[in-house]
Amino acid sequence: MSLPKRQHIIPKFYLEKWCVNDLLYVYDVKKRQFRQQTSINTAVQKKYYTWIDKNGNPVIDLEKLLAFVESHTSPVIDKIINKIEISAEELGTLAFFISYLFVRVPKFRNILKDDLKEFSRYFIDHHFGTVDRAKKTLNEKSFRNKTRPNLDPKKIVELFSKHEFIIKKDLLLVSSTELGSQLAQVFGSLDWCFHYASSEGSFITSDNPVSILSPQGIDSNRRPIGGLLEKGVYKFVPLGPKVCLRIGYSQDSTICSDTIPRWLIRIVNSCIALNCDRFLFSHNKALLESIIKRIKLN
Protein backbone atom coordinates (compact mmCIF):
# COMPACT_ATOMS: atom_id res chain seq x y z
CA MET A 1 0.00 0.00 0.00
CA SER A 2 1.37 3.40 -0.98
CA LEU A 3 1.71 5.94 1.81
CA PRO A 4 -0.16 9.26 1.52
CA LYS A 5 2.24 12.13 0.81
CA ARG A 6 -0.18 15.06 0.45
CA GLN A 7 -2.07 15.36 3.71
CA HIS A 8 -4.85 17.83 4.44
CA ILE A 9 -4.43 20.12 7.43
CA ILE A 10 -8.12 20.91 7.08
CA PRO A 11 -10.32 18.02 5.86
CA LYS A 12 -11.19 18.11 2.16
CA PHE A 13 -14.85 17.21 2.77
CA TYR A 14 -15.10 20.12 5.23
CA LEU A 15 -13.65 22.66 2.78
CA GLU A 16 -16.06 21.44 0.11
CA LYS A 17 -18.92 22.99 2.10
CA TRP A 18 -17.61 26.39 0.95
CA CYS A 19 -17.07 25.41 -2.70
CA VAL A 20 -19.10 26.77 -5.59
CA ASN A 21 -18.53 24.91 -8.86
CA ASP A 22 -15.74 23.00 -7.06
CA LEU A 23 -13.88 26.22 -6.14
CA LEU A 24 -13.58 28.27 -2.95
CA TYR A 25 -11.97 31.63 -2.22
CA VAL A 26 -8.78 31.70 -0.16
CA TYR A 27 -7.28 34.78 1.45
CA ASP A 28 -3.59 34.56 2.34
CA VAL A 29 -3.03 36.90 5.31
CA LYS A 30 0.75 36.76 4.96
CA LYS A 31 0.82 37.61 1.24
CA ARG A 32 -2.38 39.72 1.36
CA GLN A 33 -3.66 37.91 -1.69
CA PHE A 34 -6.92 36.31 -2.81
CA ARG A 35 -7.12 33.26 -4.99
CA GLN A 36 -9.67 30.68 -6.08
CA GLN A 37 -8.81 27.00 -5.93
CA THR A 38 -10.15 23.49 -5.46
CA SER A 39 -10.54 21.91 -2.03
CA ILE A 40 -8.13 19.10 -2.95
CA ASN A 41 -5.33 21.65 -3.35
CA THR A 42 -6.21 23.72 -0.28
CA ALA A 43 -4.64 23.42 3.20
CA VAL A 44 -2.32 20.60 2.13
CA GLN A 45 1.21 19.84 3.34
CA LYS A 46 3.57 17.05 2.42
CA LYS A 47 3.79 14.31 5.10
CA TYR A 48 2.24 16.63 7.68
CA TYR A 49 1.00 13.72 9.86
CA THR A 50 3.85 11.30 9.10
CA TRP A 51 6.85 10.64 11.30
CA ILE A 52 9.71 8.13 11.17
CA ASP A 53 10.15 5.54 13.90
CA LYS A 54 13.47 4.32 15.34
CA ASN A 55 13.68 1.63 12.64
CA GLY A 56 13.31 4.17 9.85
CA ASN A 57 9.72 3.23 9.03
CA PRO A 58 7.08 5.89 8.33
CA VAL A 59 4.22 6.02 10.85
CA ILE A 60 0.82 7.30 9.68
CA ASP A 61 -1.33 6.35 12.67
CA LEU A 62 -2.73 9.87 13.09
CA GLU A 63 -3.56 10.11 9.38
CA LYS A 64 -5.52 6.84 9.64
CA LEU A 65 -7.33 8.00 12.77
CA LEU A 66 -8.32 11.32 11.18
CA ALA A 67 -9.56 9.56 8.02
CA PHE A 68 -11.74 7.28 10.18
CA VAL A 69 -13.19 10.19 12.17
CA GLU A 70 -13.83 12.25 9.02
CA SER A 71 -15.63 9.42 7.22
CA HIS A 72 -18.08 9.10 10.13
CA THR A 73 -18.47 12.86 10.63
CA SER A 74 -19.26 13.90 7.05
CA PRO A 75 -22.85 12.52 7.04
CA VAL A 76 -23.44 13.98 10.51
CA ILE A 77 -22.55 17.49 9.34
CA ASP A 78 -24.77 17.02 6.27
CA LYS A 79 -27.66 16.24 8.61
CA ILE A 80 -26.98 19.35 10.69
CA ILE A 81 -26.80 21.56 7.59
CA ASN A 82 -30.18 20.19 6.48
CA LYS A 83 -31.64 20.62 9.99
CA ILE A 84 -32.13 16.91 10.53
CA GLU A 85 -31.99 15.75 14.13
CA ILE A 86 -28.88 13.76 15.05
CA SER A 87 -28.48 11.04 17.67
CA ALA A 88 -26.39 11.07 20.84
CA GLU A 89 -23.88 8.79 19.12
CA GLU A 90 -23.61 11.22 16.21
CA LEU A 91 -23.07 14.09 18.64
CA GLY A 92 -20.21 12.10 20.15
CA THR A 93 -18.74 11.60 16.68
CA LEU A 94 -18.95 15.34 16.05
CA ALA A 95 -17.23 16.04 19.39
CA PHE A 96 -14.30 13.84 18.33
CA PHE A 97 -14.11 15.55 14.95
CA ILE A 98 -14.08 19.02 16.53
CA SER A 99 -11.43 18.08 19.08
CA TYR A 100 -9.11 16.77 16.36
CA LEU A 101 -9.95 19.76 14.18
CA PHE A 102 -8.64 21.84 17.08
CA VAL A 103 -5.36 19.96 17.66
CA ARG A 104 -4.40 19.02 14.09
CA VAL A 105 -3.66 22.49 12.70
CA PRO A 106 -0.22 24.20 12.54
CA LYS A 107 -1.27 26.98 14.92
CA PHE A 108 -2.04 24.49 17.70
CA ARG A 109 1.03 22.42 16.89
CA ASN A 110 3.25 25.48 17.30
CA ILE A 111 1.57 26.37 20.61
CA LEU A 112 2.04 22.78 21.81
CA LYS A 113 5.70 22.86 20.76
CA ASP A 114 6.26 26.10 22.68
CA ASP A 115 4.51 24.68 25.76
CA LEU A 116 6.59 21.48 25.69
CA LYS A 117 9.78 23.52 25.37
CA GLU A 118 8.72 25.72 28.26
CA PHE A 119 7.96 22.68 30.41
CA SER A 120 11.34 21.14 29.53
CA ARG A 121 13.12 24.36 30.48
CA TYR A 122 11.22 24.51 33.76
CA PHE A 123 12.02 20.86 34.56
CA ILE A 124 15.73 21.31 33.84
CA ASP A 125 15.93 24.57 35.77
CA HIS A 126 14.11 23.05 38.73
CA HIS A 127 16.41 20.01 38.90
CA PHE A 128 19.68 21.18 37.34
CA GLY A 129 19.51 25.00 37.25
CA THR A 130 22.25 25.40 39.89
CA VAL A 131 24.97 23.20 41.32
CA ASP A 132 23.04 22.85 44.59
CA ARG A 133 19.89 21.75 42.75
CA ALA A 134 21.89 19.27 40.68
CA LYS A 135 23.48 17.79 43.85
CA LYS A 136 20.07 17.46 45.48
CA THR A 137 18.58 15.80 42.37
CA LEU A 138 21.47 13.35 41.99
CA ASN A 139 21.15 12.35 45.65
CA GLU A 140 17.43 11.61 45.39
CA LYS A 141 16.41 8.00 45.79
CA SER A 142 15.08 7.68 42.23
CA PHE A 143 18.54 8.58 40.89
CA ARG A 144 20.63 6.65 43.43
CA ASN A 145 18.72 3.42 42.78
CA LYS A 146 19.81 3.37 39.15
CA THR A 147 23.19 2.20 37.90
CA ARG A 148 25.00 5.36 36.75
CA PRO A 149 28.58 6.60 36.49
CA ASN A 150 29.65 9.28 38.96
CA LEU A 151 28.25 12.55 37.68
CA ASP A 152 29.77 15.95 38.31
CA PRO A 153 26.93 18.36 39.25
CA LYS A 154 28.90 21.36 37.96
CA LYS A 155 29.41 19.79 34.53
CA ILE A 156 25.74 18.83 34.33
CA VAL A 157 24.69 22.42 35.04
CA GLU A 158 27.10 23.68 32.36
CA LEU A 159 25.82 21.11 29.88
CA PHE A 160 22.16 22.00 30.35
CA SER A 161 22.85 25.74 30.32
CA LYS A 162 24.02 25.36 26.69
CA HIS A 163 21.33 22.87 25.71
CA GLU A 164 18.81 23.81 23.02
CA PHE A 165 15.48 22.05 23.38
CA ILE A 166 14.21 20.35 20.23
CA ILE A 167 10.72 18.90 20.29
CA LYS A 168 10.58 16.04 17.82
CA LYS A 169 7.69 15.55 15.43
CA ASP A 170 6.76 12.14 16.84
CA LEU A 171 6.26 13.64 20.31
CA LEU A 172 4.07 16.39 18.87
CA LEU A 173 1.90 13.94 16.92
CA VAL A 174 1.52 11.49 19.79
CA SER A 175 0.71 14.34 22.18
CA SER A 176 -1.82 15.78 19.73
CA THR A 177 -3.51 12.39 19.38
CA GLU A 178 -3.83 11.99 23.16
CA LEU A 179 -5.06 15.56 23.63
CA GLY A 180 -7.62 15.13 20.86
CA SER A 181 -9.16 12.14 22.62
CA GLN A 182 -9.27 13.96 25.96
CA LEU A 183 -10.73 17.15 24.47
CA ALA A 184 -13.54 15.20 22.80
CA GLN A 185 -14.87 14.32 26.25
CA VAL A 186 -14.48 17.92 27.41
CA PHE A 187 -16.23 19.44 24.39
CA GLY A 188 -18.98 16.84 24.57
CA SER A 189 -19.77 17.80 28.17
CA LEU A 190 -20.33 21.51 27.41
CA ASP A 191 -23.42 23.37 26.21
CA TRP A 192 -23.84 23.46 22.41
CA CYS A 193 -25.90 25.65 20.14
CA PHE A 194 -26.15 25.38 16.37
CA HIS A 195 -26.43 28.91 14.98
CA TYR A 196 -28.07 29.03 11.56
CA ALA A 197 -27.39 32.13 9.47
CA SER A 198 -30.30 34.31 8.42
CA SER A 199 -31.01 34.45 4.69
CA GLU A 200 -28.73 37.43 4.07
CA GLY A 201 -25.73 36.17 6.09
CA SER A 202 -23.01 33.50 5.78
CA PHE A 203 -20.17 32.12 7.87
CA ILE A 204 -16.54 31.88 6.78
CA THR A 205 -13.91 29.44 8.04
CA SER A 206 -10.12 29.32 8.32
CA ASP A 207 -7.01 27.19 8.74
CA ASN A 208 -7.74 27.27 12.48
CA PRO A 209 -11.45 26.44 12.38
CA VAL A 210 -12.10 26.09 16.12
CA SER A 211 -12.15 29.77 17.03
CA ILE A 212 -12.09 31.03 20.62
CA LEU A 213 -13.87 34.17 21.79
CA SER A 214 -12.57 35.23 25.18
CA PRO A 215 -13.75 38.21 27.25
CA GLN A 216 -10.07 38.87 27.93
CA GLY A 217 -9.39 39.39 24.22
CA ILE A 218 -6.32 38.22 22.30
CA ASP A 219 -2.58 38.71 22.72
CA SER A 220 -0.05 40.22 20.30
CA ASN A 221 0.14 36.91 18.41
CA ARG A 222 -3.64 36.82 17.93
CA ARG A 223 -3.95 34.04 20.52
CA PRO A 224 -7.01 34.14 22.80
CA ILE A 225 -6.26 34.92 26.44
CA GLY A 226 -7.85 32.47 28.87
CA GLY A 227 -8.55 28.76 29.11
CA LEU A 228 -11.09 26.78 27.11
CA LEU A 229 -13.30 26.18 30.14
CA GLU A 230 -13.18 29.63 31.71
CA LYS A 231 -16.44 31.45 32.24
CA GLY A 232 -17.40 33.56 29.25
CA VAL A 233 -15.12 31.73 26.80
CA TYR A 234 -16.96 30.52 23.69
CA LYS A 235 -15.73 28.22 20.94
CA PHE A 236 -17.08 28.70 17.41
CA VAL A 237 -16.85 25.96 14.78
CA PRO A 238 -18.28 26.76 11.31
CA LEU A 239 -19.83 23.64 9.79
CA GLY A 240 -20.78 25.31 6.52
CA PRO A 241 -21.67 28.75 5.16
CA LYS A 242 -25.09 28.57 6.80
CA VAL A 243 -24.43 26.96 10.18
CA CYS A 244 -21.88 27.45 12.95
CA LEU A 245 -21.64 25.48 16.19
CA ARG A 246 -21.13 27.49 19.36
CA ILE A 247 -19.65 25.57 22.30
CA GLY A 248 -20.04 27.33 25.62
CA TYR A 249 -18.51 26.80 29.06
CA SER A 250 -21.39 25.35 31.11
CA GLN A 251 -20.89 21.66 31.77
CA ASP A 252 -24.54 20.70 31.39
CA SER A 253 -24.47 19.07 27.90
CA THR A 254 -27.50 21.08 26.73
CA ILE A 255 -28.12 21.40 22.98
CA CYS A 256 -30.09 24.06 21.16
CA SER A 257 -30.39 25.68 17.74
CA ASP A 258 -31.47 29.10 16.54
CA THR A 259 -31.26 31.52 13.63
CA ILE A 260 -29.04 34.54 14.21
CA PRO A 261 -29.19 37.95 12.50
CA ARG A 262 -26.55 39.46 10.26
CA TRP A 263 -24.97 41.68 12.95
CA LEU A 264 -24.29 38.64 15.14
CA ILE A 265 -22.92 36.70 12.17
CA ARG A 266 -20.45 39.57 11.68
CA ILE A 267 -19.19 39.13 15.26
CA VAL A 268 -18.74 35.39 14.76
CA ASN A 269 -16.94 35.91 11.43
CA SER A 270 -14.66 38.51 13.01
CA CYS A 271 -13.76 36.00 15.72
CA ILE A 272 -13.04 33.32 13.10
CA ALA A 273 -10.83 35.71 11.10
CA LEU A 274 -8.88 36.90 14.16
CA ASN A 275 -8.23 33.29 15.21
CA CYS A 276 -6.88 32.23 11.81
CA ASP A 277 -3.25 31.23 11.37
CA ARG A 278 -2.68 32.36 7.78
CA PHE A 279 -5.65 31.49 5.56
CA LEU A 280 -9.34 32.40 5.43
CA PHE A 281 -11.84 30.43 3.33
CA SER A 282 -15.24 31.35 1.91
CA HIS A 283 -17.58 30.81 -1.02
CA ASN A 284 -17.88 34.61 -1.31
CA LYS A 285 -14.93 36.91 -2.04
CA ALA A 286 -16.87 40.08 -1.18
CA LEU A 287 -17.67 38.64 2.26
CA LEU A 288 -13.99 37.99 2.96
CA GLU A 289 -13.07 41.48 1.76
CA SER A 290 -15.60 43.11 4.09
CA ILE A 291 -14.37 41.12 7.11
CA ILE A 292 -10.71 41.84 6.42
CA LYS A 293 -11.47 45.56 6.08
CA ARG A 294 -13.62 45.66 9.22
CA ILE A 295 -11.12 44.01 11.57
CA LYS A 296 -8.06 45.46 9.79
CA LEU A 297 -6.52 42.00 9.43
CA ASN A 298 -3.95 43.37 6.98
Secondary structure, DSSP 8 states (H G I E B T S, - for coil): -----EEESS-HHHHGGG-BTTBEEEEETTTTEEEEE-GGGSSEEETTT-EE-TTS-EE-HHHHHHHHHHHHHHHHHHHHHTT----HHHHHHHHHHHHHHHHSSHHHHHHHHHHHHHHHHHHHHHHHSSHHHHHHHHTSHHHHTS------HHHHHHHHHT------HHHHHHHHHHHHHHHHHHHHTS-EEEEEE-TT----EESS-SEEE-TT-B-TTS-B-S-TTSTT-EEEEEEETTEEEEE-S-TT--EEEEEE-HHHHHHHHHHHHHT-SSEEEES-HHHHHHHHHHHT--
